[in-house]
Amino acid sequence: MSNSIGIYIHIPFCRSKCPYCDFFSMRGNSDDYNKYVNVLKAKIKNWGKKIDKHVDTIYFGGGTPSVIGADLICEILESIKNNFYVCEDAEITMEANPASGKFFDFEKAKKHGINRVSLGIQSANSEELKMLGRLHSLEDVKSTIELIKNSGIKNISLDVMLGISMQTKESLKETLDFCIKSDIKHISSYILKIEENTLYYKKKDRYHFPDDDLTSELYLYAVEYLNKNGFNQYEISNFSRQGFESKHNLKYWNLKDYLGIGPAAHSFINGKRFYYERNFEDFANDVIKDEGIGGSEEEYIMLKLRLKSGLDVKEFEEVFGHELSENFFKKVNLYKKTGFIDVSDNIISFTPKGFLVSNAILADLI
């Protein structure tokens, strides 16, 4: 059992709802922000009494954390430090977007411990930004990156999206080139998924999204192009310069302990999974939903295979006390022959084209 834990803080406020977003988020004003932060601090205090573990990662996600301003972000961070033992070298990440980021006091955030920023740019192409309903321009992105760097925060990640309506390989290259030239450390590249309860889903017939074949081409192109330019793929959707992988997100995939605080936030502590519902009332009233025991063999295999480092067969045997089945290896070898899986030195891992259909392969394997 590990003596360290990551903390995820959900900030559910945005200036507007993006047409593709299915996360728990909403508009708010300064009164809403203050009320929410007060509830958050009370929850942090309560959890601090229950958990005796060192905090080595903190992640502010959303929503758009930068929209509530540096004063409140720092207030939350100080509350965590007052109620938990936060390691001196803890990775402390905050998500931001350029529309609110250009008004955010990154210098103050840096002084209070923020040392990593994940900036949601989605695209460097103006037409694609309009299509995504984004409020920012490319100039906003450039100025926000400059603000972050000038504050002394050097660990910057950019989020980009694949499969945008009307996206081409050329427009994707434009975005990737912008990221590479921005001298940042990490890129998350997500394939757009049309979720129910989003504006895109309701109006999907009006848009011309790339078909599965083109989306696959865009993904494989991004993987190859980023690897060629020094961004190593370490997870299905994540690429980084050497040594700049997201330590917090690696906790999720390596079944390490993490505590999620906020509506819709999930936790995994001492083998148990639980979460808060997607509404303020239940969160404020401490209604926590039990998801049962986590870390089963199936979950272990699934999460390890999300990572480029893959599934270590010997490590699996040490954790679970028995070997993987003969039938499992038969299927793995079939996928190896078709180029979806690599097997080397007791490590089983997906190839880039295997990542594209990983859900279907995993359903077959486990």
N, C-alpha and C positions, 0 to 999 in steps of 0.2 A: 504494500500500500504506500503510495507516494505521499511525501510530506509537503508537496507544493500544489498550488491550485491557480487557475486562471480565473479572472472575474470579467464577465461580460455585462455591460450596462446598456440597457436599451433606452434610447432617446427617441420617442415616437413622433416628433414634430417635423413637418416639412413646410416650405412656403407654398408648394402646390403638389398635387398628386400626379406622378408621371403615369402615362397611359398603360405602361407595361408592369407597374409595380403592384405586387400582392403582399408586401410586408405590412405589418401593423403600423400605420402612420396616419397623421392628420394635421390640419392647420392648427395654430395656436397663437396666443398673444403673450405678452410678458407676464400677465397674471397667471395664465395656464402654466407657463414655464416654471415660475416660482413655486406654485402649488405642487407641481409634479416633483420638482427637486426636493422639496421638503418631505414628501412621501418616500422618495428614493433614499434619502439620508436616514430616515427611520428604519427602513428595511436593511440598509447597510449595517446600522448599529446592531439590529437584532441578529443578523447573520454572523457578525463579528463575535458575538457571544457564543455561538454554536460551533464555529469552525476554527480549529487550531492548526492551521496550515500556513506556510509561507506563500505569499502571492508573488509569482514571478512574471505574470502577464496580466494586463488590464486592457480591455477593448471597449471603446465607446462606439456603438453601432446604432443604426436607426432604420427608418427616419433619416434625419440629417442633424447629427450632434452639433455641427457648427452653427446652426440656426439659432440656438439658445444663447450664444455668446460665450466668451472666454470666462467671464466672472462665474457663471453657474457651472461650467465644466470644471473649473478649478475648485469650486466649493464641493462638488461631488468627489473629486479626487482627494481633497483634504479629508473628507469624511472617511474614505476608504483607508487612507493612511492612519487615521486616528483609531480605527477599529480593527485593522488587520496589520500583520507584519508584512510590509511591502519590501521586497529585496531591493538593494541599491541599484542593481543592474536590471531591474524589471523592464520588460518591453511594454510601453504604454502607448497604445494606438488610438487615434481618433479618426473617424470617418468625417469627411467634409465634402461639400460640392462647391464649385467655383462661384455660383450665384450668391451664396452666403459667405463663402470662404474669403472673398475679397474684402469683407468688412470685419473679419475675425482677428482678434489680437493673438497671433501665434507666439509672439514674444512672451506674453504673460503665461500662456499655456506651457511653453517650454520651461519657464522658470519653476512651474509647479510640477513638472515631470513628464509632460507629453514629449515623447521622443520619436514617434512614428505617426505619419499622416497618410491615410488612404483617401485619395481624391477621386471622386466619381466623374470622370470626363466623358465616358461612353464612346465618344467619337471626336475626331479633329476635323470632320467634314461638316460644313455649315448646314447643308441640306439634311444630312442625317440627324443633326442635333434638333432641327425643327421637327422632323418626323418623330423623334422620341419625346417631343414636348418639353425639352430641356430649356431652362430659363437663361442659361449662360451662353456666351460666345467663346470663340477660341482665344480672343484677347483676354477674357476673364480667366481662362485656364492659365495662360502665360503669366498674368499678373499674380494669380494666387500661388502658383509654383514659386515665383520669385519671392513673395511674402514669406512662404514657408521656409525657403532656404535662408533668407536674410535673418530669420528668427534663430537660426542655429540648428534647426531640425533638418538633418541630412537624409534620414531614412524615409523616403517618399514612395508610395505605391500609387499607380494609376489604374483605375477600372476602365476597361473598354468592352464593347459589346459586339458580338458576331451575329449575323442573321438579321440585321436591320433591314427594314423595307428599302428596296432599291440598292442595297449595298453591293459593291463589286469588289473584285480582288484589288483593283486600282485604288478604290476609296479606302479599303482596309489598309493597304500599304501606306497610304497617306497618314492614317492614324498611328500605325505602328512606328513609322519614321519619326513622327512628332514625339512619341513617347521616348524612343531611343535617344533622340537629339536633346531631350529635356534633361538628360543626365540624372535619371532617377534609378532606384534600386530594385523595384518590384513592379510587375504588371499582372493584374488579374483580368483574364479574357473569358467572358461568359457568353454562351450561346443563348440568344433571346428565346425564352419560352413563353408562349401565350397562355397565361393562367386565367382560369375563370375568375369572375368578379373584378376584371380589369376593363378599362375602356377599350384596349386593343381587342379583347375577346368579343365585346359587344359589337365592335365595328370592324371585325377582322376581314370582312368581304371587301372593304374599301381600300385595303392596303395590299401591296404586292410584295409579300415576303419571299426571300429566296427559298427554293424547294430544298428537300433534304440533301439532294446531291450537291447543289451549290453550297449549302451551309457546311457540308462535310469538306468540300474543297477549301472553303475559307478557313475552317478550323485547322486543317492539315498545313495549309500555307502559313498560318500564324505560328504554329508550332515550329515549323522549319525555319521561318524567317527570324523568329525571336532567338531560337537556339544558335543560329548562325551569328547573331549579333550580341551574344554573351549573356542572354537571359535563359537560364537553364529551367526546363520544365520540371517541377517537383511534385505536381499534383495535376489532376485533370485540367483545371482552369487557371493554374498559377505558375508564374515564371519569375525567377529572381536572379540578380547577380549573386555570385558565390558568397554564402554566409548571410544573405539577407532574406531568407525564407521567413514567412510569418510564424513566429514562435507560438502565438496564441492559436492560430488556426490549426497548427500541427497538433495541438492538444486534442482537438476534435477527432482527428483522423488516427491518432495513436492511442485513443481511449485513456487519455489522462484526465484528471479531475478538473472540472470547471463549474463555476457558479454563475447562473444567469439571473439578473435582477431587472425586472420590468415586465410589462404586459407582453405575452408571447415569447418570453425568454425561457430557454431550456437549460437544465443543469444535469451534470453527471458527477456524482460524488460517492466515493466508496462503493462503486458497483451499482448504484441506484440512479435511475433516471426520473426526473420530475420537471414540471413546467408551470408557468403562470398562464392563465387564459388570455385571450386577445381582448381584454377590456380593462378599463381603469378601476372599476368598482371591485372586481375580484382581486386585482392586484393590491389595491388599498386595504382590502379586508383580509389579506393573507390567505386567499383561497389558492391552494397548490394542488395540482393534479399529479397523481402518481402514475408513472409509466412503467413501473416494475423494474426488474433487474436488467442491467445492460452488460455488454461485454461477452455475449454468447459467442460460440465458435463461428456461427454464420456472420454475425456482426463484425467480428474480428477480421475475418477474411475479406468481407466487403470493404471495410474501411482501409485496411492495408493495401488493397488493390486499387484504391483511389490514388495512392501515392506512386510516383515514378519508381521509388525505391522498392516497391512491391512487397510481396508476402515472402518472408523468410521461413522456409519449411522447418528448419531446426528450431527456430524461435517458437513457432507454433507448437511443436512437440513439447518444448520446455514449459510453455504456458498451460497447455491442456492435458499433458501427460500421456498423449498417444499420437500415433502417426495419422496423417491425412489418408483417406480411403483410397483404395486402388482405383475405384470408379472415378474419383476426383482427378487423379493423375491421367487416366485415359482421356477424359474430356479436355484437360489442359493440353495434352499432346495433340489432340485434334485441332484445337484453336491455334496451337503453335504452327502446325503445318499450313494453316490458312493465313498466317501472318498477323493474327490478332494478339498473340501472347508471346512473350520472350521467356525462355527458361535458361538460367545460367547460374552455376555455383549455388544450388539450392534456393535461388531466388526466382519467384514467379512474378512477372509484371506485364502490364498491358503495353502494347505498342501504341503510337499515336492513333492509328486507325482502330485499334482495339478499344481505346478510351471512348471513341465515338459511339460504340455499341455496347459499352460496358454493362449497362443495366440488363440488357438481354442475356449477355454472357454470364453475368453473375447469377441471374435467375436460374440458368441452366446448371451452373457449377454448385450452387448451394441450395 
